[in-house]
Amino acid sequence: MIPANEPNNYDRQFRYFNRRLGQLEDTQASLPEFERVFNDRRQLLERRVYNEIDTLEDQIEGRFDCLEMRLDRLETRFSEIERKLDIVLSRSPDRTSRSND
């Protein structure tokens, strides 16, 4: 009886593997399908990367704008200080006494 069961067991395993192989073949994507999905995913990732780059560029431009405003304010303050310093120095006693000598 044991030898009679062995061929049935092999047939059963063979059918099982054949069925599994068929299922695997059914789930495999064809090359055009694979390329389409790959390209779709690649384009999606590219869009995400470019959006992130745009966001970072906007943030950097905003920071540069802020720095430019601060520099403009500093230049204005330095101009005011320079003007006031010129007024003070032109009125200083040392200058007036030297110019009279």
Secondary structure, 3 states (H helix, E strand, C coil): CHHHHHHHHHHHHHHHHHHHHHHHHHHCCCHHHHHHHHHHHHHHHHHHHHHHHHHHHHHHHHHHHHHHHHHHHHHHHHHHHHHHHHHHHHHCHHHHHHHHC
